Amino acid sequence: MSKEQPNNPMHGVKLEQIINDLVEYYGWEELGDRINIKCFNNDPSVKSSLKFLRKTPWAREKVEDLYLVMKKIRGK
C-alpha cells in the first residue's frame, strides 16, 4: 500500500532518474567534483553508480541532497 507523501520531494523519484538528471545537468566530471566517489570519477556509468549508491547510504544521501539543490536551481 502506497501512502501519499506531499511534503517529501523525493517521493516517487527513482534513483536511476536522479542520476540521469544530475548527469544531464552537471555532466560526469562536475558531478565527480561535487561528490567525490569512485563511480562518478573512474569510468562512470549509470549502472555502476546505481550499484554503488544502492549499497552505500551516505553516498546516496549526498546524491539526493545535490538533486534537491539542482531542482531548486532549475526552479522545479
N, CA, C and O atoms as a Tripos MOL2 file, in Angstrom:
@<TRIPOS>MOLECULE
protein
  304   303    76     0     0
PROTEIN
NO_CHARGES

@<TRIPOS>ATOM
      1 N           0.8440   -1.1830    0.0000 N.3       1 MET1
      2 CA          0.0000    0.0000    0.0000 C.3       1 MET1
      3 C           0.8880    1.2440    0.0000 C.2       1 MET1
      4 O           1.7650    1.3920    0.8510 O.2       1 MET1
      5 N           0.6580    2.1030   -0.9290 N.am      2 SER2
      6 CA          1.4810    3.3080   -1.0400 C.3       2 SER2
      7 C           0.7560    4.4840   -0.3880 C.2       2 SER2
      8 O          -0.4190    4.7340   -0.6580 O.2       2 SER2
      9 N           1.4720    5.1930    0.4650 N.am      3 LYS3
     10 CA          0.9020    6.3640    1.1350 C.3       3 LYS3
     11 C           1.3840    7.6170    0.4160 C.2       3 LYS3
     12 O           2.5260    7.6820   -0.0390 O.2       3 LYS3
     13 N           0.5250    8.5860    0.3210 N.am      4 GLU4
     14 CA          0.9010    9.8680   -0.2680 C.3       4 GLU4
     15 C           1.8580   10.5920    0.6730 C.2       4 GLU4
     16 O           1.6860   10.5710    1.8920 O.2       4 GLU4
     17 N           2.8560   11.2250    0.0950 N.am      5 GLN5
     18 CA          3.8400   11.9730    0.8750 C.3       5 GLN5
     19 C           4.0400   13.3400    0.2310 C.2       5 GLN5
     20 O           5.0650   13.5830   -0.4060 O.2       5 GLN5
     21 N           3.0680   14.2320    0.3930 N.am      6 PRO6
     22 CA          3.1400   15.5200   -0.3040 C.3       6 PRO6
     23 C           4.3130   16.3930    0.1310 C.2       6 PRO6
     24 O           4.7390   17.2580   -0.6340 O.2       6 PRO6
     25 N           4.8430   16.1940    1.3270 N.am      7 ASN7
     26 CA          5.9440   17.0250    1.8130 C.3       7 ASN7
     27 C           7.3110   16.3940    1.5750 C.2       7 ASN7
     28 O           8.3230   16.9370    2.0160 O.2       7 ASN7
     29 N           7.3570   15.2650    0.8900 N.am      8 ASN8
     30 CA          8.6120   14.5830    0.6070 C.3       8 ASN8
     31 C           8.9530   14.7890   -0.8700 C.2       8 ASN8
     32 O           8.3460   14.1530   -1.7330 O.2       8 ASN8
     33 N           9.9140   15.6670   -1.1760 N.am      9 PRO9
     34 CA         10.2250   15.9550   -2.5820 C.3       9 PRO9
     35 C          10.8690   14.7690   -3.3030 C.2       9 PRO9
     36 O          10.9510   14.7720   -4.5310 O.2       9 PRO9
     37 N          11.3260   13.7560   -2.5630 N.am     10 MET10
     38 CA         11.9510   12.5910   -3.1790 C.3      10 MET10
     39 C          10.9570   11.4600   -3.4270 C.2      10 MET10
     40 O          11.3030   10.4570   -4.0510 O.2      10 MET10
     41 N           9.7210   11.6150   -2.9420 N.am     11 HIS11
     42 CA          8.7270   10.5640   -3.1000 C.3      11 HIS11
     43 C           8.4370   10.2950   -4.5780 C.2      11 HIS11
     44 O           8.1000   11.2040   -5.3350 O.2      11 HIS11
     45 N           8.5730    9.0530   -4.9600 N.am     12 GLY12
     46 CA          8.2550    8.6580   -6.3310 C.3      12 GLY12
     47 C           9.3680    8.8830   -7.3320 C.2      12 GLY12
     48 O           9.2020    8.5730   -8.5120 O.2      12 GLY12
     49 N          10.4990    9.4160   -6.8940 N.am     13 VAL13
     50 CA         11.6260    9.6600   -7.7970 C.3      13 VAL13
     51 C          12.5960    8.4900   -7.6650 C.2      13 VAL13
     52 O          13.1060    8.2090   -6.5810 O.2      13 VAL13
     53 N          12.8400    7.8180   -8.7770 N.am     14 LYS14
     54 CA         13.7250    6.6600   -8.7610 C.3      14 LYS14
     55 C          15.1800    7.1020   -8.8190 C.2      14 LYS14
     56 O          15.5130    8.1320   -9.4050 O.2      14 LYS14
     57 N          16.0320    6.3040   -8.2010 N.am     15 LEU15
     58 CA         17.4580    6.6130   -8.1500 C.3      15 LEU15
     59 C          18.0520    6.7510   -9.5530 C.2      15 LEU15
     60 O          18.8840    7.6260   -9.7910 O.2      15 LEU15
     61 N          17.6350    5.9090  -10.4590 N.am     16 GLU16
     62 CA         18.1410    5.9950  -11.8340 C.3      16 GLU16
     63 C          17.7940    7.3470  -12.4600 C.2      16 GLU16
     64 O          18.6190    7.9380  -13.1570 O.2      16 GLU16
     65 N          16.5890    7.8320  -12.2170 N.am     17 GLN17
     66 CA         16.1860    9.1430  -12.7440 C.3      17 GLN17
     67 C          17.0100   10.2620  -12.1210 C.2      17 GLN17
     68 O          17.3770   11.2230  -12.7990 O.2      17 GLN17
     69 N          17.3000   10.1370  -10.8310 N.am     18 ILE18
     70 CA         18.1180   11.1360  -10.1440 C.3      18 ILE18
     71 C          19.4940   11.2140  -10.7940 C.2      18 ILE18
     72 O          19.9830   12.3020  -11.0970 O.2      18 ILE18
     73 N          20.1140   10.0590  -11.0060 N.am     19 ILE19
     74 CA         21.4430   10.0340  -11.6230 C.3      19 ILE19
     75 C          21.3930   10.6140  -13.0290 C.2      19 ILE19
     76 O          22.2320   11.4400  -13.3910 O.2      19 ILE19
     77 N          20.4200   10.1900  -13.8210 N.am     20 ASN20
     78 CA         20.3070   10.7050  -15.1910 C.3      20 ASN20
     79 C          20.1160   12.2180  -15.2190 C.2      20 ASN20
     80 O          20.7240   12.9030  -16.0410 O.2      20 ASN20
     81 N          19.2840   12.7390  -14.3360 N.am     21 ASP21
     82 CA         19.0530   14.1820  -14.2830 C.3      21 ASP21
     83 C          20.3200   14.9340  -13.8640 C.2      21 ASP21
     84 O          20.6430   15.9810  -14.4240 O.2      21 ASP21
     85 N          21.0320   14.3880  -12.8740 N.am     22 LEU22
     86 CA         22.2670   15.0350  -12.4220 C.3      22 LEU22
     87 C          23.3280   15.0220  -13.5140 C.2      22 LEU22
     88 O          24.0240   16.0170  -13.7150 O.2      22 LEU22
     89 N          23.4570   13.9180  -14.2120 N.am     23 VAL23
     90 CA         24.4460   13.8240  -15.2980 C.3      23 VAL23
     91 C          24.0750   14.7840  -16.4290 C.2      23 VAL23
     92 O          24.9470   15.4330  -17.0070 O.2      23 VAL23
     93 N          22.8010   14.8700  -16.7390 N.am     24 GLU24
     94 CA         22.3540   15.7960  -17.7900 C.3      24 GLU24
     95 C          22.6580   17.2400  -17.4000 C.2      24 GLU24
     96 O          23.0830   18.0340  -18.2400 O.2      24 GLU24
     97 N          22.4430   17.5820  -16.1360 N.am     25 TYR25
     98 CA         22.6290   18.9580  -15.6760 C.3      25 TYR25
     99 C          24.1010   19.3060  -15.4560 C.2      25 TYR25
    100 O          24.5710   20.3480  -15.9120 O.2      25 TYR25
    101 N          24.8340   18.4180  -14.7460 N.am     26 TYR26
    102 CA         26.2190   18.7180  -14.3730 C.3      26 TYR26
    103 C          27.2570   18.0670  -15.2850 C.2      26 TYR26
    104 O          28.3370   18.6230  -15.4880 O.2      26 TYR26
    105 N          26.9440   16.9080  -15.8300 N.am     27 GLY27
    106 CA         27.9470   16.1110  -16.5350 C.3      27 GLY27
    107 C          28.7210   15.2820  -15.5190 C.2      27 GLY27
    108 O          28.7510   15.6120  -14.3340 O.2      27 GLY27
    109 N          29.3520   14.1980  -15.9890 N.am     28 TRP28
    110 CA         30.0610   13.3030  -15.0700 C.3      28 TRP28
    111 C          31.2180   13.9970  -14.3630 C.2      28 TRP28
    112 O          31.4330   13.7870  -13.1700 O.2      28 TRP28
    113 N          31.9610   14.8210  -15.0920 N.am     29 GLU29
    114 CA         33.1440   15.4440  -14.4970 C.3      29 GLU29
    115 C          32.7770   16.3480  -13.3230 C.2      29 GLU29
    116 O          33.3460   16.2310  -12.2380 O.2      29 GLU29
    117 N          31.8310   17.2440  -13.5470 N.am     30 GLU30
    118 CA         31.4370   18.1430  -12.4540 C.3      30 GLU30
    119 C          30.7400   17.3770  -11.3370 C.2      30 GLU30
    120 O          30.9080   17.7010  -10.1620 O.2      30 GLU30
    121 N          29.9650   16.3700  -11.6940 N.am     31 LEU31
    122 CA         29.3130   15.5530  -10.6720 C.3      31 LEU31
    123 C          30.3640   14.8840   -9.7900 C.2      31 LEU31
    124 O          30.2060   14.8230   -8.5700 O.2      31 LEU31
    125 N          31.4380   14.3820  -10.4050 N.am     32 GLY32
    126 CA         32.5320   13.7830   -9.6490 C.3      32 GLY32
    127 C          33.2800   14.7860   -8.7970 C.2      32 GLY32
    128 O          33.7960   14.4370   -7.7350 O.2      32 GLY32
    129 N          33.3450   16.0390   -9.2530 N.am     33 ASP33
    130 CA         33.9670   17.0950   -8.4490 C.3      33 ASP33
    131 C          33.1030   17.4450   -7.2400 C.2      33 ASP33
    132 O          33.6180   17.6820   -6.1470 O.2      33 ASP33
    133 N          31.8070   17.4760   -7.4410 N.am     34 ARG34
    134 CA         30.8900   17.8480   -6.3620 C.3      34 ARG34
    135 C          30.7320   16.7380   -5.3250 C.2      34 ARG34
    136 O          30.6430   17.0030   -4.1260 O.2      34 ARG34
    137 N          30.6990   15.4870   -5.8040 N.am     35 ILE35
    138 CA         30.5910   14.3270   -4.9110 C.3      35 ILE35
    139 C          31.7210   13.3850   -5.3040 C.2      35 ILE35
    140 O          31.6340   12.6780   -6.3080 O.2      35 ILE35
    141 N          32.7720   13.3830   -4.5080 N.am     36 ASN36
    142 CA         33.9770   12.6450   -4.8520 C.3      36 ASN36
    143 C          33.8430   11.1640   -4.4940 C.2      36 ASN36
    144 O          34.3150   10.7070   -3.4530 O.2      36 ASN36
    145 N          33.1830   10.4340   -5.3930 N.am     37 ILE37
    146 CA         33.0840    8.9860   -5.2280 C.3      37 ILE37
    147 C          33.5540    8.3330   -6.5260 C.2      37 ILE37
    148 O          33.3880    8.8810   -7.6160 O.2      37 ILE37
    149 N          34.1350    7.1660   -6.3810 N.am     38 LYS38
    150 CA         34.7900    6.4750   -7.4870 C.3      38 LYS38
    151 C          33.8530    6.2480   -8.6920 C.2      38 LYS38
    152 O          34.2700    6.3960   -9.8410 O.2      38 LYS38
    153 N          32.6120    5.8960   -8.4260 N.am     39 CYS39
    154 CA         31.7020    5.5810   -9.5350 C.3      39 CYS39
    155 C          31.3700    6.8070  -10.3870 C.2      39 CYS39
    156 O          30.8390    6.6570  -11.4880 O.2      39 CYS39
    157 N          31.6690    8.0120   -9.9040 N.am     40 PHE40
    158 CA         31.4800    9.2240  -10.6970 C.3      40 PHE40
    159 C          32.7780    9.6730  -11.3660 C.2      40 PHE40
    160 O          32.7410   10.4250  -12.3400 O.2      40 PHE40
    161 N          33.9220    9.2230  -10.8540 N.am     41 ASN41
    162 CA         35.2130    9.7170  -11.3320 C.3      41 ASN41
    163 C          35.9990    8.7380  -12.1960 C.2      41 ASN41
    164 O          36.7710    9.1650  -13.0550 O.2      41 ASN41
    165 N          35.8210    7.4430  -11.9910 N.am     42 ASN42
    166 CA         36.5870    6.4410  -12.7410 C.3      42 ASN42
    167 C          35.6500    5.6270  -13.6170 C.2      42 ASN42
    168 O          34.8930    4.7950  -13.1160 O.2      42 ASN42
    169 N          35.6970    5.8630  -14.9180 N.am     43 ASP43
    170 CA         34.8560    5.1510  -15.8770 C.3      43 ASP43
    171 C          33.3870    5.1690  -15.4450 C.2      43 ASP43
    172 O          32.7930    4.1110  -15.2350 O.2      43 ASP43
    173 N          32.7970    6.3660  -15.3100 N.am     44 PRO44
    174 CA         31.4390    6.4780  -14.7690 C.3      44 PRO44
    175 C          30.3760    5.9110  -15.6990 C.2      44 PRO44
    176 O          30.4790    5.9950  -16.9230 O.2      44 PRO44
    177 N          29.3680    5.3400  -15.0930 N.am     45 SER45
    178 CA         28.1890    4.8790  -15.8320 C.3      45 SER45
    179 C          27.0060    4.8850  -14.8670 C.2      45 SER45
    180 O          27.1750    4.8570  -13.6480 O.2      45 SER45
    181 N          25.8310    4.9200  -15.4310 N.am     46 VAL46
    182 CA         24.6270    4.8800  -14.6060 C.3      46 VAL46
    183 C          24.5690    3.5440  -13.8610 C.2      46 VAL46
    184 O          24.2320    3.5020  -12.6780 O.2      46 VAL46
    185 N          24.8960    2.4610  -14.5560 N.am     47 LYS47
    186 CA         24.8290    1.1240  -13.9600 C.3      47 LYS47
    187 C          25.7540    1.0010  -12.7450 C.2      47 LYS47
    188 O          25.3300    0.5190  -11.6950 O.2      47 LYS47
    189 N          27.0090    1.4320  -12.8790 N.am     48 SER48
    190 CA         27.9390    1.3230  -11.7430 C.3      48 SER48
    191 C          27.5190    2.2460  -10.6000 C.2      48 SER48
    192 O          27.6780    1.9120   -9.4260 O.2      48 SER48
    193 N          26.9830    3.4040  -10.9590 N.am     49 SER49
    194 CA         26.5230    4.3450   -9.9280 C.3      49 SER49
    195 C          25.3430    3.7720   -9.1500 C.2      49 SER49
    196 O          25.2930    3.8750   -7.9240 O.2      49 SER49
    197 N          24.3990    3.1710   -9.8620 N.am     50 LEU50
    198 CA         23.2460    2.5670   -9.1890 C.3      50 LEU50
    199 C          23.6980    1.4670   -8.2340 C.2      50 LEU50
    200 O          23.2320    1.3960   -7.0970 O.2      50 LEU50
    201 N          24.5950    0.6230   -8.6910 N.am     51 LYS51
    202 CA         25.0760   -0.4840   -7.8580 C.3      51 LYS51
    203 C          25.7220    0.0440   -6.5740 C.2      51 LYS51
    204 O          25.4440   -0.4530   -5.4830 O.2      51 LYS51
    205 N          26.5850    1.0530   -6.7130 N.am     52 PHE52
    206 CA         27.2640    1.6130   -5.5530 C.3      52 PHE52
    207 C          26.2970    2.3350   -4.6220 C.2      52 PHE52
    208 O          26.3150    2.1110   -3.4110 O.2      52 PHE52
    209 N          25.4640    3.1890   -5.1730 N.am     53 LEU53
    210 CA         24.5850    4.0170   -4.3470 C.3      53 LEU53
    211 C          23.5240    3.2020   -3.6110 C.2      53 LEU53
    212 O          23.0920    3.5840   -2.5230 O.2      53 LEU53
    213 N          23.1080    2.0970   -4.1880 N.am     54 ARG54
    214 CA         22.1160    1.2460   -3.5130 C.3      54 ARG54
    215 C          22.7070    0.5650   -2.2800 C.2      54 ARG54
    216 O          21.9780    0.1940   -1.3600 O.2      54 ARG54
    217 N          24.0300    0.4030   -2.2670 N.am     55 LYS55
    218 CA         24.6920   -0.2640   -1.1360 C.3      55 LYS55
    219 C          25.3170    0.7170   -0.1500 C.2      55 LYS55
    220 O          25.7920    0.3070    0.9090 O.2      55 LYS55
    221 N          25.3220    2.0140   -0.4840 N.am     56 THR56
    222 CA         26.0790    2.9830    0.3080 C.3      56 THR56
    223 C          25.1900    4.1610    0.6980 C.2      56 THR56
    224 O          25.1030    5.1440   -0.0370 O.2      56 THR56
    225 N          24.5310    4.0640    1.8550 N.am     57 PRO57
    226 CA         23.5710    5.1030    2.2550 C.3      57 PRO57
    227 C          24.1470    6.5120    2.3380 C.2      57 PRO57
    228 O          23.4700    7.4620    1.9450 O.2      57 PRO57
    229 N          25.3820    6.6840    2.8410 N.am     58 TRP58
    230 CA         25.9380    8.0320    2.9760 C.3      58 TRP58
    231 C          26.1370    8.6810    1.6050 C.2      58 TRP58
    232 O          25.9320    9.8850    1.4510 O.2      58 TRP58
    233 N          26.5330    7.8910    0.6180 N.am     59 ALA59
    234 CA         26.7320    8.4370   -0.7230 C.3      59 ALA59
    235 C          25.3920    8.7520   -1.3810 C.2      59 ALA59
    236 O          25.2430    9.7750   -2.0490 O.2      59 ALA59
    237 N          24.4270    7.8700   -1.1880 N.am     60 ARG60
    238 CA         23.1000    8.1130   -1.7510 C.3      60 ARG60
    239 C          22.5020    9.3950   -1.1770 C.2      60 ARG60
    240 O          21.8690   10.1660   -1.8970 O.2      60 ARG60
    241 N          22.7020    9.6180    0.1050 N.am     61 GLU61
    242 CA         22.1950   10.8370    0.7360 C.3      61 GLU61
    243 C          22.8140   12.0850    0.0960 C.2      61 GLU61
    244 O          22.1190   13.0720   -0.1420 O.2      61 GLU61
    245 N          24.1120   12.0390   -0.1810 N.am     62 LYS62
    246 CA         24.7790   13.1720   -0.8360 C.3      62 LYS62
    247 C          24.2070   13.4070   -2.2290 C.2      62 LYS62
    248 O          23.9920   14.5500   -2.6310 O.2      62 LYS62
    249 N          23.9610   12.3270   -2.9610 N.am     63 VAL63
    250 CA         23.4000   12.4290   -4.3090 C.3      63 VAL63
    251 C          21.9870   13.0110   -4.2440 C.2      63 VAL63
    252 O          21.6390   13.8850   -5.0370 O.2      63 VAL63
    253 N          21.1870   12.5360   -3.3170 N.am     64 GLU64
    254 CA         19.8200   13.0530   -3.1830 C.3      64 GLU64
    255 C          19.8200   14.5250   -2.7710 C.2      64 GLU64
    256 O          18.9930   15.3040   -3.2450 O.2      64 GLU64
    257 N          20.7400   14.9020   -1.8940 N.am     65 ASP65
    258 CA         20.8380   16.3090   -1.4870 C.3      65 ASP65
    259 C          21.2100   17.1930   -2.6800 C.2      65 ASP65
    260 O          20.6370   18.2660   -2.8670 O.2      65 ASP65
    261 N          22.1670   16.7370   -3.4790 N.am     66 LEU66
    262 CA         22.5710   17.5100   -4.6600 C.3      66 LEU66
    263 C          21.4220   17.5940   -5.6590 C.2      66 LEU66
    264 O          21.2420   18.6220   -6.3130 O.2      66 LEU66
    265 N          20.6580   16.5400   -5.7790 N.am     67 TYR67
    266 CA         19.4990   16.5270   -6.6670 C.3      67 TYR67
    267 C          18.4850   17.5940   -6.2410 C.2      67 TYR67
    268 O          17.9380   18.3080   -7.0820 O.2      67 TYR67
    269 N          18.2390   17.6970   -4.9360 N.am     68 LEU68
    270 CA         17.2940   18.7080   -4.4440 C.3      68 LEU68
    271 C          17.8180   20.1180   -4.6980 C.2      68 LEU68
    272 O          17.0430   21.0170   -5.0270 O.2      68 LEU68
    273 N          19.1290   20.3200   -4.5500 N.am     69 VAL69
    274 CA         19.7310   21.6230   -4.8570 C.3      69 VAL69
    275 C          19.5480   21.9330   -6.3380 C.2      69 VAL69
    276 O          19.1760   23.0490   -6.7000 O.2      69 VAL69
    277 N          19.8080   20.9510   -7.1910 N.am     70 MET70
    278 CA         19.6520   21.1420   -8.6340 C.3      70 MET70
    279 C          18.2050   21.5040   -8.9770 C.2      70 MET70
    280 O          17.9600   22.3850   -9.8010 O.2      70 MET70
    281 N          17.2590   20.8250   -8.3470 N.am     71 LYS71
    282 CA         15.8460   21.1320   -8.6100 C.3      71 LYS71
    283 C          15.5040   22.5660   -8.2250 C.2      71 LYS71
    284 O          14.7420   23.2300   -8.9270 O.2      71 LYS71
    285 N          16.0620   23.0490   -7.1150 N.am     72 LYS72
    286 CA         15.8110   24.4370   -6.7040 C.3      72 LYS72
    287 C          16.4030   25.4130   -7.7200 C.2      72 LYS72
    288 O          15.7730   26.4090   -8.0740 O.2      72 LYS72
    289 N          17.6100   25.1230   -8.1820 N.am     73 ILE73
    290 CA         18.2660   25.9710   -9.1660 C.3      73 ILE73
    291 C          17.4590   26.0350  -10.4490 C.2      73 ILE73
    292 O          17.2790   27.1020  -11.0360 O.2      73 ILE73
    293 N          16.9850   24.8930  -10.8670 N.am     74 ARG74
    294 CA         16.2040   24.8030  -12.1120 C.3      74 ARG74
    295 C          14.7940   25.3200  -11.9520 C.2      74 ARG74
    296 O          14.1030   25.5740  -12.9390 O.2      74 ARG74
    297 N          14.3570   25.4810  -10.6960 N.am     75 GLY75
    298 CA         13.0170   26.0130  -10.4440 C.3      75 GLY75
    299 C          11.9130   25.0050  -10.6150 C.2      75 GLY75
    300 O          10.7920   25.3620  -10.9770 O.2      75 GLY75
    301 N          12.2170   23.7310  -10.3560 N.am     76 LYS76
    302 CA         11.1920   22.6930  -10.4970 C.3      76 LYS76
    303 C          10.9200   22.0430   -9.1810 C.2      76 LYS76
    304 O          10.0840   21.1430   -9.0980 O.2      76 LYS76
@<TRIPOS>BOND
     1     1     2 1
     2     2     3 1
     3     3     4 2
     4     3     5 am
     5     5     6 1
     6     6     7 1
     7     7     8 2
     8     7     9 am
     9     9    10 1
    10    10    11 1
    11    11    12 2
    12    11    13 am
    13    13    14 1
    14    14    15 1
    15    15    16 2
    16    15    17 am
    17    17    18 1
    18    18    19 1
    19    19    20 2
    20    19    21 am
    21    21    22 1
    22    22    23 1
    23    23    24 2
    24    23    25 am
    25    25    26 1
    26    26    27 1
    27    27    28 2
    28    27    29 am
    29    29    30 1
    30    30    31 1
    31    31    32 2
    32    31    33 am
    33    33    34 1
    34    34    35 1
    35    35    36 2
    36    35    37 am
    37    37    38 1
    38    38    39 1
    39    39    40 2
    40    39    41 am
    41    41    42 1
    42    42    43 1
    43    43    44 2
    44    43    45 am
    45    45    46 1
    46    46    47 1
    47    47    48 2
    48    47    49 am
    49    49    50 1
    50    50    51 1
    51    51    52 2
    52    51    53 am
    53    53    54 1
    54    54    55 1
    55    55    56 2
    56    55    57 am
    57    57    58 1
    58    58    59 1
    59    59    60 2
    60    59    61 am
    61    61    62 1
    62    62    63 1
    63    63    64 2
    64    63    65 am
    65    65    66 1
    66    66    67 1
    67    67    68 2
    68    67    69 am
    69    69    70 1
    70    70    71 1
    71    71    72 2
    72    71    73 am
    73    73    74 1
    74    74    75 1
    75    75    76 2
    76    75    77 am
    77    77    78 1
    78    78    79 1
    79    79    80 2
    80    79    81 am
    81    81    82 1
    82    82    83 1
    83    83    84 2
    84    83    85 am
    85    85    86 1
    86    86    87 1
    87    87    88 2
    88    87    89 am
    89    89    90 1
    90    90    91 1
    91    91    92 2
    92    91    93 am
    93    93    94 1
    94    94    95 1
    95    95    96 2
    96    95    97 am
    97    97    98 1
    98    98    99 1
    99    99   100 2
   100    99   101 am
   101   101   102 1
   102   102   103 1
   103   103   104 2
   104   103   105 am
   105   105   106 1
   106   106   107 1
   107   107   108 2
   108   107   109 am
   109   109   110 1
   110   110   111 1
   111   111   112 2
   112   111   113 am
   113   113   114 1
   114   114   115 1
   115   115   116 2
   116   115   117 am
   117   117   118 1
   118   118   119 1
   119   119   120 2
   120   119   121 am
   121   121   122 1
   122   122   123 1
   123   123   124 2
   124   123   125 am
   125   125   126 1
   126   126   127 1
   127   127   128 2
   128   127   129 am
   129   129   130 1
   130   130   131 1
   131   131   132 2
   132   131   133 am
   133   133   134 1
   134   134   135 1
   135   135   136 2
   136   135   137 am
   137   137   138 1
   138   138   139 1
   139   139   140 2
   140   139   141 am
   141   141   142 1
   142   142   143 1
   143   143   144 2
   144   143   145 am
   145   145   146 1
   146   146   147 1
   147   147   148 2
   148   147   149 am
   149   149   150 1
   150   150   151 1
   151   151   152 2
   152   151   153 am
   153   153   154 1
   154   154   155 1
   155   155   156 2
   156   155   157 am
   157   157   158 1
   158   158   159 1
   159   159   160 2
   160   159   161 am
   161   161   162 1
   162   162   163 1
   163   163   164 2
   164   163   165 am
   165   165   166 1
   166   166   167 1
   167   167   168 2
   168   167   169 am
   169   169   170 1
   170   170   171 1
   171   171   172 2
   172   171   173 am
   173   173   174 1
   174   174   175 1
   175   175   176 2
   176   175   177 am
   177   177   178 1
   178   178   179 1
   179   179   180 2
   180   179   181 am
   181   181   182 1
   182   182   183 1
   183   183   184 2
   184   183   185 am
   185   185   186 1
   186   186   187 1
   187   187   188 2
   188   187   189 am
   189   189   190 1
   190   190   191 1
   191   191   192 2
   192   191   193 am
   193   193   194 1
   194   194   195 1
   195   195   196 2
   196   195   197 am
   197   197   198 1
   198   198   199 1
   199   199   200 2
   200   199   201 am
   201   201   202 1
   202   202   203 1
   203   203   204 2
   204   203   205 am
   205   205   206 1
   206   206   207 1
   207   207   208 2
   208   207   209 am
   209   209   210 1
   210   210   211 1
   211   211   212 2
   212   211   213 am
   213   213   214 1
   214   214   215 1
   215   215   216 2
   216   215   217 am
   217   217   218 1
   218   218   219 1
   219   219   220 2
   220   219   221 am
   221   221   222 1
   222   222   223 1
   223   223   224 2
   224   223   225 am
   225   225   226 1
   226   226   227 1
   227   227   228 2
   228   227   229 am
   229   229   230 1
   230   230   231 1
   231   231   232 2
   232   231   233 am
   233   233   234 1
   234   234   235 1
   235   235   236 2
   236   235   237 am
   237   237   238 1
   238   238   239 1
   239   239   240 2
   240   239   241 am
   241   241   242 1
   242   242   243 1
   243   243   244 2
   244   243   245 am
   245   245   246 1
   246   246   247 1
   247   247   248 2
   248   247   249 am
   249   249   250 1
   250   250   251 1
   251   251   252 2
   252   251   253 am
   253   253   254 1
   254   254   255 1
   255   255   256 2
   256   255   257 am
   257   257   258 1
   258   258   259 1
   259   259   260 2
   260   259   261 am
   261   261   262 1
   262   262   263 1
   263   263   264 2
   264   263   265 am
   265   265   266 1
   266   266   267 1
   267   267   268 2
   268   267   269 am
   269   269   270 1
   270   270   271 1
   271   271   272 2
   272   271   273 am
   273   273   274 1
   274   274   275 1
   275   275   276 2
   276   275   277 am
   277   277   278 1
   278   278   279 1
   279   279   280 2
   280   279   281 am
   281   281   282 1
   282   282   283 1
   283   283   284 2
   284   283   285 am
   285   285   286 1
   286   286   287 1
   287   287   288 2
   288   287   289 am
   289   289   290 1
   290   290   291 1
   291   291   292 2
   292   291   293 am
   293   293   294 1
   294   294   295 1
   295   295   296 2
   296   295   297 am
   297   297   298 1
   298   298   299 1
   299   299   300 2
   300   299   301 am
   301   301   302 1
   302   302   303 1
   303   303   304 2
@<TRIPOS>SUBSTRUCTURE
     1 MET1         2 RESIDUE 1 A MET
     2 SER2         6 RESIDUE 1 A SER
     3 LYS3        10 RESIDUE 1 A LYS
     4 GLU4        14 RESIDUE 1 A GLU
     5 GLN5        18 RESIDUE 1 A GLN
     6 PRO6        22 RESIDUE 1 A PRO
     7 ASN7        26 RESIDUE 1 A ASN
     8 ASN8        30 RESIDUE 1 A ASN
     9 PRO9        34 RESIDUE 1 A PRO
    10 MET10       38 RESIDUE 1 A MET
    11 HIS11       42 RESIDUE 1 A HIS
    12 GLY12       46 RESIDUE 1 A GLY
    13 VAL13       50 RESIDUE 1 A VAL
    14 LYS14       54 RESIDUE 1 A LYS
    15 LEU15       58 RESIDUE 1 A LEU
    16 GLU16       62 RESIDUE 1 A GLU
    17 GLN17       66 RESIDUE 1 A GLN
    18 ILE18       70 RESIDUE 1 A ILE
    19 ILE19       74 RESIDUE 1 A ILE
    20 ASN20       78 RESIDUE 1 A ASN
    21 ASP21       82 RESIDUE 1 A ASP
    22 LEU22       86 RESIDUE 1 A LEU
    23 VAL23       90 RESIDUE 1 A VAL
    24 GLU24       94 RESIDUE 1 A GLU
    25 TYR25       98 RESIDUE 1 A TYR
    26 TYR26      102 RESIDUE 1 A TYR
    27 GLY27      106 RESIDUE 1 A GLY
    28 TRP28      110 RESIDUE 1 A TRP
    29 GLU29      114 RESIDUE 1 A GLU
    30 GLU30      118 RESIDUE 1 A GLU
    31 LEU31      122 RESIDUE 1 A LEU
    32 GLY32      126 RESIDUE 1 A GLY
    33 ASP33      130 RESIDUE 1 A ASP
    34 ARG34      134 RESIDUE 1 A ARG
    35 ILE35      138 RESIDUE 1 A ILE
    36 ASN36      142 RESIDUE 1 A ASN
    37 ILE37      146 RESIDUE 1 A ILE
    38 LYS38      150 RESIDUE 1 A LYS
    39 CYS39      154 RESIDUE 1 A CYS
    40 PHE40      158 RESIDUE 1 A PHE
    41 ASN41      162 RESIDUE 1 A ASN
    42 ASN42      166 RESIDUE 1 A ASN
    43 ASP43      170 RESIDUE 1 A ASP
    44 PRO44      174 RESIDUE 1 A PRO
    45 SER45      178 RESIDUE 1 A SER
    46 VAL46      182 RESIDUE 1 A VAL
    47 LYS47      186 RESIDUE 1 A LYS
    48 SER48      190 RESIDUE 1 A SER
    49 SER49      194 RESIDUE 1 A SER
    50 LEU50      198 RESIDUE 1 A LEU
    51 LYS51      202 RESIDUE 1 A LYS
    52 PHE52      206 RESIDUE 1 A PHE
    53 LEU53      210 RESIDUE 1 A LEU
    54 ARG54      214 RESIDUE 1 A ARG
    55 LYS55      218 RESIDUE 1 A LYS
    56 THR56      222 RESIDUE 1 A THR
    57 PRO57      226 RESIDUE 1 A PRO
    58 TRP58      230 RESIDUE 1 A TRP
    59 ALA59      234 RESIDUE 1 A ALA
    60 ARG60      238 RESIDUE 1 A ARG
    61 GLU61      242 RESIDUE 1 A GLU
    62 LYS62      246 RESIDUE 1 A LYS
    63 VAL63      250 RESIDUE 1 A VAL
    64 GLU64      254 RESIDUE 1 A GLU
    65 ASP65      258 RESIDUE 1 A ASP
    66 LEU66      262 RESIDUE 1 A LEU
    67 TYR67      266 RESIDUE 1 A TYR
    68 LEU68      270 RESIDUE 1 A LEU
    69 VAL69      274 RESIDUE 1 A VAL
    70 MET70      278 RESIDUE 1 A MET
    71 LYS71      282 RESIDUE 1 A LYS
    72 LYS72      286 RESIDUE 1 A LYS
    73 ILE73      290 RESIDUE 1 A ILE
    74 ARG74      294 RESIDUE 1 A ARG
    75 GLY75      298 RESIDUE 1 A GLY
    76 LYS76      302 RESIDUE 1 A LYS
